Amino acid sequence: MKRIVLILLTLVMLLGCIPTTYANSNIKIVINNQELHTNVPPVIVDGRTLVPLRAIGEAMGCTVTWVNATQTANLMNDAVLVSMQIGSKFIGKKKRTGTGDPSYKEIDVAPQLINGSTYIPARAFAEALDAVVGWDSNTNTVMIVHDTSLKYAGNISVNTYAGTGERRHHDSSALNTAAFVSPESIDVAADGTIYLTDSGKIRKISNGKSETVEFEPSYITANTLRCFGNDVYVLTNEFQETDGTKYYGIVKLSGGMAEGIFVTEASYSKMTDFDFSNDGKMYVLQNNVGVGQNYVGQLDLYSGEIRTVATVDNGITSMSVDKKGNIYLGNTTKGSIYHLNVASGKTTLFAGADNKIKLVDGVNPMFLEPRRLVYKNDALYVLDYNVLRKITINGADAVINCETLAGKISLEADPITNDGKGSDVTFASSYLMEFAVTNDGIILTDPKKAVLRIIK
């Protein structure tokens, strides 16, 4: 009897040492903002995500070699050689230049052969290539950003400009005691007053104090705002009439009232951005839901009619008008920025390249996800995922140089953000984040931390 019990205990102990492995076809792998599709699904081993060797290696620009005799995978790019052996919890890394010995790092889960396919741990491999890795538990997505080359501008600092981080609407004569719920869209008027949307409300900052801008009708809430001169225009959130029909529109704030400029049914279209030329023409970026097409249009401020200027790619979600009245367009899906000549209706590639997505500064910059564009004084400022960048432009509307002002790339959902050097600060990525270029510096909204930041 004791012998049987001893055997059973031994089996339990052995079984407890076997890694827990299961395939999960719902796991997605996104590399530089593009989903990687594999012939066999990723697997979970002891809480770690393992991915097919060749698929991830080649997607990250590596030459993949398999040494059957030692069951070792060698993955090589222009800079390093990474070696991973089946069953070994040590990953080797050696620079391709120089004669030094490889370095080794212990990892949690070893590479494995599963149903005839070689699997390697995604995070360990990606980090060996100096990539940034994140995990989105809401969508079961492994996110990887690699092949980055950012050149930070010198002497740039990031500091908290307004807000305590406590989520509430609270105005104050001192900006460090004002409070916000979710500061989002932002712009600056000609007189220097800063306007922003705060979870549907409109707040303004002037002379070192914050105020809430009250207006009627009260069922109108703010999504996006832009200024022309000292006037404030607001793209509303959807609102519902008594018959149940949902609408959205653009209003002008005037004397405590939201003066209607444009209104339409929300079921037919949506707007993602708008901006003004120097002579007061309003341009909008609108998607026709029925035909699934994006348009740039000019909105007549008196008749409310929209004249189509150009049909543009559906990945374009942001715009900014330059001093000549032409328009820069940011494509968040393809990682590129286009320039639209309003007179001809022709768009040309300005910076980056479609579907060649990465973070690279210099004379031939590349982009990850250009979410917000602001043209100011012969420069285009770009919020690229969670990194703020600046493109200097010449008289022929061509790139002179691109540099990064602030922000380290991070795929964490809510990283810690401290004041400090622009090259050291990590912003929490949010599609609601915007910035405004003022005479005092760049004011950045931080919806996840409920504060405003100043970069200068």
N, C-alpha and C positions, 0 to 999 in steps of 0.2 A: 504494500500500500504506500509506504514512504517513497519507494522507488517511482511509482506512478506519479505521485504528487511532484517529485523532483523533476521528472521529465516534463510534466505540464508547465511547471514554473520556468523551466529552461526554454520551452517553446514560446511562452509569453514574452520572455525577455528578448528572444531572437526576433520575434515578430515586431516588437516595439522598436527595434533598430532598423527595420526596413523603411525606407523613405515612403511617405504617402504621396502617390502620384496619380493625377487624373488630368485628362484632356479637357480643355474648355474652349469650345469653338466661339464663345462670346467674347473672348479676349481680343482686343485690337492692338496693333502695333503701329504707332504713328511716328515716322522719322522725318524730321524737318517739315512738319505740318502736312505730310503726305502719308496716307495709310499704306502699310505693307501687307500685301496679300500673299499667303503662303499655301502650298499644296497640302500640307498637314498642319493641324492646329497647334498653337502653343499649349504647353502643359504647365500645371502647377505642381511643384515638388517641395514639400515642407514649407509652403507659403511663399516660395520663390517662383518667378515666371521663367520658364525655359522655352527657347525659341529654336526653330530649325536653323542649323549652322549656316548653310550656304545662303539662304534667303537673307538673313540679317547681315551677314558679312558683305555680300555684294551690294546690298542696299546702302551700306555705309562706306562704299568706295574701296573695299578690300579685295585683294586677290586671295582666293581660298584654296588651300592645298591640304589634302588629306593623306597622312602617312599611315597606311594600314598596319605596318609591322608594329608600330608602337601605339596605334589608335590615338594619334595626335592630330589636332587641327591647327594649322598655321594660317593666320590671317594677317595680311600685310598691306599697308597703305604706303603713301609717300614718306611717312615719318617713322612708323614703328612696325615691329613684328610682334604679334601676340600669339602665344602658344597655349593651347588648352588640351589636356589629355583626359580621355574617358576614365572616370572613376577617381581622378585626382582633384583635390580641393585647393590646388595651387595653380595660379595663372601666371605665365611668364610674359615679360615685356622687355623688348630690347629696341633701342633706337637704331635706325638704319644707318645713321652716320656715326662714326666713331668705332672704337674697338673694345669698349667696356663689356663686362659680363651682363647678362640679363638680370633683371630684378624679378622677385617673385612675391606674390601676395596671396594670402589664404582667403578663400571665399567660402560662403555658407553651404552651397550646394554644388557638387561636382557635375561636369558634363556627363551626359548619359546617352546610351543607345536605347531607343524606345521604338518598338515595332519596326526595326530596320532603319530608322532615321536618327541622325546625330543631332542632339539638342544641347545648347549651351545656355548658361544663365545670362539673360538679357542685360541686367544692370552691370554685372561684373565685366562683361565684354565691352559694353559701351563706355564705361568709365575708364577702362584700360586705354581707350582711344581718346581720352580727355573730353568725352561728350558729357552733356548734362542730361540726367535721367529723372523722370517723374512718373508717378502712378496716379491716375484718376479713378478713384474707387466708385464714383457715380456711374462711369461708363465702362469700367473694366478696361482701361486703356493704358498701355505702356507708352510713354511719350519720351522721345529722344531728340535732342538737338546736338548736331555735331558739325565739324568743319567750320568753326567760327574764328574770325580774325577781326576783333574790334580794337580800334585805336582811340583811346580816350583823350579828350581835350584836357589840357592842364588847368589847374587852379579852379576847378568847378566844384562847388559844394552844394549839398542838399540839406535843407533845414525845414522844420515844421513851420508853416506860415500862419495857419489858423486851425483852431479846433483842439479839443482835449482828447479825442478818441472815444469819448462817451457818446453813445448813439441817442441823440435827442435834438430837437429844434430849440436852440437857445441863442438869442442875440446878445451882443455885449459890446461895450465901448472899448474892450481890450480883446484883440483877436486870439490871444492864448487862453481866454476863458469862454470864447464862443464854442458852440457845439453843433455838430451836423449829424444827420442820420445816414445819408449816403450821397456825398457830393459827387456830381457826375459831369454833365455838360457845362462848359465854361467859356466865356469870352470877355473881352475888355472893350469898353466904350471909348469914344474919342477923348472924353474928359478924364480917363484913367479909372473910372468906376468899374469894378469887377462884378459881373453877374454870373450866377451859376444855378443850376437846378440841384435840388436837394430832395431826393425821393418824392418828386412831383411838385414840390414847392419851389419858389424862386427866391434866392437870397442875393443880397448885394453887399459889397465891401467897398467902403469909401472913407477916407480920412482915418484909417485905422480902426474902424468899427464895422460891425455886421448888422444888417437889417433884413427883415423879411418883407418882400414886395407883395402886398395884398392886391388882388384884383378880382373882378367879377366877369363872367359867372363862375361860381365856386366849383362847379363840376369839371372845369377845365384844369388839367394838370399838365405840367411841363415835362417833355421828353428831352428835347434839344433846343438850345438857344444860340442865337448869333446876334451881333450888334452891327448896325450901320450908323456911323456918326454916334450920336447919343441915344438913338432909338434901339429898342430891344424887340426882337422878333422870336417867336416861340413855335416850335413844332410840337403839337400837343400829343399826349397819349390818346388812345382810343377813348371815346365817350359814347354813351348810349342814350338815344332818344326814347320817348315814351312808347313808341311803337316797337321797340326792341332793336332797331337798326343801329349799327355801330358806325361811328364816323371818326375821322381825325382831320386836322387842318393846321394851318399856319395863322397865327394871330400876332398883332402888334400891340404891345402894352402902351396904353395911352390914358392918362388921367384915371387910373384905378380900374380901367376896363380892358378886356381883351377884345380888341377890334378885329373882326374877322377879315382875313385876306384871302384865304383859300380853305375850302372844306370839301371833303369827298367821302364816299362810303369806304370803310376799311376793308370790306370783303373784296374790293376790286384792285387795290394797290396799297403800297406802303412806301414811305420815304425813309431813307437812311441818313441823309445829310443835306445841308444847304449852305450857301455862302453868297457873299456880295462882291461885285466888282467895285472898283474905286468910284465909278460914276453911278452907283446905286442899283445896278441890275441884279436881281436875285436869280441864282441858279440852283436847281434842285436835282437831287439824285433819287429817282423814283423807279420802283419795280412794278410792272404790270403783272398782277398775279394771274390773270386769265391766260396770257400768252407766255408767261414765265420769262420776261425780258426786262433788262435794265435800260433806263433812258436817262440822259442828262437833258434837262429842259430849262427854259427861261420862264419864270413865273411873272406875269404882269401884275404889279401890286395894286392896280386899280380895277381891272376886270376879273382878276383871279384865274385867267386862262393860262395854260401852260403850252408853250411852243417847244416842240422837240428840237434839240440841237444835235444830238447824236445818240445812236444806239451803242451801248457799251457792254462789256463782259459782265456776267452775273456775279462774278466774284468781287466787283468793285463796290465798296461800301463807304468810302470817304472821299472828300473833295476839298480843294482850296483854290481860290481864284487869285491869279498873280496880278501884277501892276499893269499888264497889258490887256487884261480882261480875258485871258485864256485860263484853262483849268487843269490843275493836277489831280489825278485820280489814283487812289490806292486800292490795289487788288489783294485782299487778304487771303484769298484762296491760292493764287498763283505766285505770291511773293514778289510783285512787280509794281512799278509806279508809271503811269502813263501821263502824257501831256495832250490836252485837247485844244486844238485851234478852233475857237468858237466860230470864226467867220467861215471856215471851210467845212467844219464838222468832222475834221479828220483827227484821229488819235494816233499818236506815235509813242513808242516805248521811250521813256525818259531815263529810268534807272532800274537796275535789277534785270531779271530775265524770267519769263513765264516758266513756272515749274522747276526752276533751278534755285531752290529755296535754301538759303543759308544766311548767316550774319557775317558780312564782310565789309569793312570800311576801305576807304581809299578812292582812287579815281574811277574805279569800276565797281561800285558798291553792289552788294546783294542784300536781299531782305528776307525776313522770316514771315512776318505778318503785319504789313503796314496798316495800322488801324485808324490813325488820326493824322491828318496833314494840316499844317499851318504855314502859309507863305508869308514871309516878312523880310523886307530889306534885302532882296536878292539872295534869299536863302529859303530852303524848304525844310521845316522841322517835321520830324516823323516820329510818332510813337509806334515803335516796331515791337509788337508783343508787349514786353514789359521794359523795353530799353528805349531811351530818348536819344534820337540821332539828329544830326544837322547836315544838310547838303548845301554846299555853296554853289551858286549858279552864275554862269557868265551871261554876257549880253545876247548870246545866241541861244539861250535857254538850254544850255548843256551843262553837265556836271563838271565842276572844277575839282571838288573833293568832298568826301563824306567822313565825318568823325562822330564818335559817340560822346554825348554830354554826360549822361548819367544812367545808371542801372546795370546790374549784372543779370545775365540771363538765368532764370530760375523757373523750373516747372513745378515747384511746390505750390499747392493751392493757396496757402496763406503764410508766406515766409515772414520772418521778423524784419521790420524796416526801421533802421536807426538813422539819425542824422549823421552826416559825415561826407567824405569825399565822393564825388560822382561815380568814381570807378569802384567804390566799395559798397555802395548802397544797393539793396535788392528791393524792388517794388513788387507788390502783389498784383499779378496780372488780372485785369478785368476789362471786359468789353465796354463797360460803362466809364472807364477812365478817359479823361481828356486833359488838354492843357491849353493855356493861353500865353502868348508872348507879350509881355508888358515892358515898359521902360525900366522897371526895377528888376526884372528877371522873368523866368518862366514859372507860371503858377500851374501846378499839377494837381488834379483832383485824385484822391485816393479813396474810392468807395469802400474798400474792404477794411480800411483803418479809420474811416470817418474823419479824415483831416485833409487839409490842403498843404502842399509842399512848395517851397520856392527853390528854384535851381538857378544858380548864377555863379 
